[in-house]
């Protein structure tokens, strides 16, 4: 007979608190516990696998996606479950590709010779939108968010973008394409305005690449547990060692539930 665990035991084995185990069961992250004759919950090794998969997966892709993925993988046919795990890897690979593209674009901007500010160097909103491959309304939105500051000329107050504004628009386009949110882009633009350099942005992108690499390793760890969840007859001997080497869940479990 498979080993059975009480709630406190499975919590101790996984590193979660008793309440966190109950919450994850309620959310469908782990299978429903069976009830013993006395009404107490009983858990099995499958529950431990699901908890370990969730911990690693939440680190890799965030708790919301982790919960959705585990619920889906547990009840899906093998082909669909494997495809779901593959999609998560593709998502992280795209994040890395976008970050590398952003880093390359920033390096190209850094290498450009400074431009003398003059009327001939300015661009209209239509010209700049076309050069960046975005809509004019996007540039207007960036202006509203304080990311790009055009000049106003002519009696109709038409927008003109001098070299400084063009540079800000290019940086904004690069960071948005890399997945940065508006508040993050705003902080980057403010840093560029203050320091007139892109080194800090390049360092931030390098940090992002390192974080993506760490998340990819967590996804691989989750994939190992996934293998045993969707193919129960696979050997499981090394999983305990993998989990112990990560030091258990400790105090991080609560954050993963957010």
Secondary structure, DSSP 8 states (H G I E B T S, - for coil): ----B-HHHHHHHHT--HHHHHHHHHTTSS---EE-TTS-EEB-HHHHHHHHHHHHHHHHH-HHHHHHHHHHHHHS-HHHHHHHHHHHHHHHHHHHHHHHHHHHHHHHHHHS------GGG-EEHHHHHHHHT--HHHHHHHHHTTS---EEETTTTEEEE-HHHHHHHHHHHHHHHTT--HHHHHHHHHHHHHH--SHHHHHHHHHHHHHHHHHHHHHHHHHHHHHHHHSTTS--TTHHHHHHHTT--GGGHHHHT-
